[in-house]
Amino acid sequence: RDHHLSSQNENMAAVICDLIGDICRPICSGVSFGCREVFKSPFLPYLALTFALNTPGVVYGLKSLGSSCGDLKGWLFPNAFFCLLHMIAAYYIVNKIREPNSSDLPIATNDNSPKENTATTGFSLMPNEDTPGEENSFQRIKHVLCYDKNMAVYIIVFVVWLIVWMPMGLKRRLGADNDDCDDVAHYVDVSIACGYMFFSLVGVAFTCSLCCLRS
């Protein structure tokens, strides 16, 4: 009888393990594929810098939720939202630049009229919102950065974050004198430092990625 119960337990464990394996296998495959694509991407410098300098802001914003330091916490948590938007925007920009054209996507032509997708370099001195160009082309990059509506919204958010939110965080940090808020003050210090480093280096990282793309 004990042997029979042991066999049933082993069979049950095997069924559960197989079920977990079936659930996890596609997830792990997708993550593995995504990681391979990221590390092979010429935009790795831009993505790596964006995620490295914005992840602390997200983490510290969440950690500050249980704090009683109202002013500092009131800055950290919304700042986590800004940092998250920076990371989402980086992924969106890279995806849009590298996204292949569909067969009916209009592209730039010599007579400035949209036509079916045919072989083209995708380069144009005067892009318009109807001609995004070929993937990875200079035309596509200009279209994404200058004509994409979602990018226009992000640029506004970026400017607000830079000229309003970051100075507000610096002002609150300099005015904080509560000894009980040392940990949260440290979170603000790191978040502000990472934020200004991101602003200073993101253009350089994106330019390096474009150089890798064209090489």
C-alpha positions in Angstrom: 0.0 0.0 0.0 2.8 2.4 0.9 4.5 1.5 -2.4 1.2 2.3 -4.3 0.9 5.7 -2.6 4.5 6.5 -3.4 3.9 5.7 -7.0 0.8 7.9 -7.1 2.8 10.8 -5.6 5.6 10.3 -8.1 3.1 10.3 -11.0 1.4 13.4 -9.6 4.7 15.2 -9.3 5.6 14.2 -12.8 2.3 15.6 -14.1 2.8 18.9 -12.2 6.4 19.2 -13.5 5.3 18.6 -17.1 2.5 21.2 -16.7 4.9 23.8 -15.3 7.4 23.0 -18.0 4.7 23.4 -20.7 3.8 26.8 -19.3 7.4 28.1 -18.8 8.9 26.8 -22.0 7.4 29.4 -24.4 8.0 32.2 -21.9 11.7 31.2 -21.5 12.0 30.8 -25.3 10.6 34.3 -25.8 12.9 35.8 -23.2 15.9 34.0 -24.6 15.0 35.2 -28.1 14.5 38.8 -26.9 17.8 38.8 -25.1 19.6 37.5 -28.2 18.0 40.2 -30.3 18.9 42.9 -27.8 22.6 41.9 -27.6 22.8 41.6 -31.4 21.2 45.0 -31.9 23.3 48.0 -32.9 21.1 50.0 -30.5 22.6 48.1 -27.5 24.6 51.1 -26.2 21.4 53.3 -26.3 19.2 50.6 -24.7 21.8 49.6 -22.1 22.4 53.2 -20.9 18.7 54.0 -20.8 17.8 51.0 -18.8 20.8 51.2 -16.5 20.3 54.8 -15.6 16.5 54.7 -15.2 16.1 51.4 -13.4 17.3 52.8 -10.0 14.7 55.6 -10.3 11.9 53.0 -10.7 13.2 50.8 -7.9 13.7 53.7 -5.4 10.3 55.2 -6.3 8.6 51.9 -5.4 10.7 51.5 -2.2 9.7 55.0 -1.0 6.0 54.1 -0.9 6.1 53.0 2.7 8.0 56.0 3.8 6.6 58.9 5.9 8.8 61.5 4.2 6.0 63.2 2.3 7.9 65.7 0.1 10.7 63.3 -0.9 8.3 60.4 -1.4 6.0 62.7 -3.4 8.8 63.3 -5.8 10.3 59.8 -6.0 7.2 57.9 -7.0 6.2 60.1 -9.9 9.8 60.2 -10.9 9.6 56.4 -11.2 6.8 56.9 -13.7 9.0 59.2 -15.8 11.9 56.7 -15.6 9.6 53.9 -16.8 8.5 56.1 -19.7 12.1 56.7 -20.7 12.6 52.9 -21.0 9.4 52.3 -22.9 10.2 55.1 -25.3 13.7 53.7 -25.9 12.2 50.3 -26.8 9.6 52.0 -29.0 12.2 54.1 -30.9 14.4 51.1 -31.6 11.5 48.9 -32.6 10.1 51.6 -35.0 13.5 52.2 -36.6 14.1 48.5 -37.1 10.5 47.5 -38.0 10.3 46.1 -41.6 7.9 47.8 -44.0 4.6 46.0 -44.8 3.9 45.4 -48.5 1.5 48.3 -48.7 3.4 50.9 -46.6 4.2 54.0 -48.7 7.8 54.9 -49.1 9.7 57.9 -50.5 9.9 58.1 -54.3 11.3 60.6 -56.7 7.9 62.1 -57.6 7.0 62.5 -54.0 3.9 60.2 -54.4 3.3 57.2 -52.1 3.6 53.9 -54.0 3.7 50.2 -53.1 6.8 49.0 -51.3 9.6 48.4 -53.8 13.4 48.3 -53.5 14.7 51.7 -52.3 17.4 53.1 -50.1 14.9 54.9 -47.9 16.9 58.1 -48.0 15.4 61.5 -48.6 16.3 65.1 -47.7 12.7 66.1 -47.2 10.8 63.3 -45.3 7.1 63.7 -44.7 4.7 61.8 -42.5 3.6 59.6 -45.4 7.1 58.3 -46.3 8.7 56.6 -43.3 11.3 54.9 -45.5 13.0 51.5 -45.2 13.9 50.0 -41.9 17.3 51.1 -40.4 17.5 53.9 -43.0 18.2 57.6 -42.3 14.8 58.4 -43.7 13.2 56.1 -41.1 15.2 57.6 -38.3 14.1 61.1 -39.3 10.5 60.0 -39.6 10.4 58.4 -36.2 12.1 61.3 -34.4 10.4 64.1 -36.2 7.0 62.9 -37.4 5.9 60.1 -35.2 2.9 61.3 -33.0 3.9 59.1 -30.1 7.4 60.6 -30.1 5.9 64.1 -30.1 4.1 63.3 -26.9 7.3 61.7 -25.4 9.4 64.8 -26.3 6.9 67.0 -24.4 7.1 64.6 -21.4 10.9 64.6 -21.6 11.0 68.4 -21.5 8.6 68.6 -18.5 10.7 66.0 -16.7 14.0 67.8 -17.4 13.0 71.5 -16.8 10.3 71.0 -14.1 10.5 67.7 -12.4 14.3 67.3 -12.0 14.8 70.8 -10.5 11.9 70.2 -8.2 13.6 67.1 -6.9 16.8 68.9 -6.4 15.0 71.7 -4.5 13.2 69.2 -2.2 16.4 67.3 -1.5 18.3 70.5 -0.5 15.4 71.5 1.8 15.1 68.1 3.5 16.5 68.2 7.1 14.6 65.3 8.7 17.1 62.7 10.1 14.4 60.0 9.9 14.5 60.3 6.1 18.1 59.5 5.5 17.3 56.4 3.4 14.7 58.2 1.3 17.1 61.1 0.9 19.7 58.7 -0.5 17.1 57.3 -2.9 16.6 60.9 -4.1 20.3 61.5 -4.4 20.8 58.5 -6.6 17.7 59.2 -8.7 18.7 62.8 -9.4 22.3 61.8 -10.3 21.1 59.0 -12.6 18.6 61.4 -14.2 21.1 64.1 -15.1 23.6 61.4 -16.2 20.9 60.0 -18.5 20.2 63.5 -19.9 23.9 64.1 -20.5 24.7 60.7 -22.1 21.6 59.6 -23.9 22.4 61.6 -27.0 25.9 60.3 -27.2 24.7 56.7 -26.7 22.0 57.1 -29.4 24.6 58.6 -31.8 26.9 55.6 -31.2 24.1 53.3 -31.9 23.4 55.0 -35.2 27.1 54.7 -36.1 26.9 51.0 -35.4 23.7 50.8 -37.5 25.3 52.4 -40.5 28.6 50.5 -40.3 
